């Protein structure tokens, strides 16, 4: 029985000064953490950032804008080319500014990855070992 899915995609980091830069996005999903997709962004062998995303939010963000806080996901279409836009916001600095990153990915590739996760744990059938979860929360303070 398959209990995890990993996929590496090339996405585009969007910057104001240089436009789009290619970055690798390593997507990972595990049945024992059924609500989350971990995305590790890298470039030239360096890890730039790692985010845990809500799997359902990622799926919904391909079709319509979702998110209000640190993570926002929305569809983007240019002709027949369908992308998903991932926006990440850092903690506010003392002067009120927030770091911001935008990454664009090919929506059909992300959907293909999500389809594989749905074969492992179908939407609506996710479960969490509550005792283990509570022990983690209590241990974390």
C-alpha positions, 0 to 999 in steps of 0.5 A, a space after each residue: 500500500 502506498 502511503 506517500 507521494 513526492 513530486 518535484 516541479 519547476 516553478 517560477 519565483 516572481 520578483 520585481 527586479 528580475 521577473 521570473 526565476 526558476 525554482 524547484 518545488 518538492 511537494 510531499 504528502 504522507 497519509 499519516 499527515 492527511 491534511 497537509 502538503 509540504 512544499 520545499 522550494 530550492 535553487 542551486 541545491 539550497 533550500 529557500 523556504 519550506 511551507 506546510 499547506 492545507 491540501 484542500 486549500 491548495 486544491 481550491 486555490 487552483 479554481 478560485 482565490 483562497 486564503 486571507 493570512 500568511 498563505 494565499 492561493 489563486 488561479 492564473 490563466 494566460 490564454 490556454 496556460 493555466 497556473 496557480 499562484 502561491 503567495 507567502 507573507 512573512 511576519 511583520 517587521 517593526 516598521 510594519 513591512 512584511 516579506 512577500 514571495 510569489 511563486 507560479 506553478 503549472 496548474 495541471 502538474 499540481 492537480 496531477 500531484 493532488 490526484 495522487 494524494 486523493 488516491 491515498 486518502 480521499 477527501 473527506 476520509 482524512 483522520 488524525 490520531 487524536 492521542 498523538 496529536 494532543 501529546 504533540 500539542 502539550 509537549 510543544 507548550 
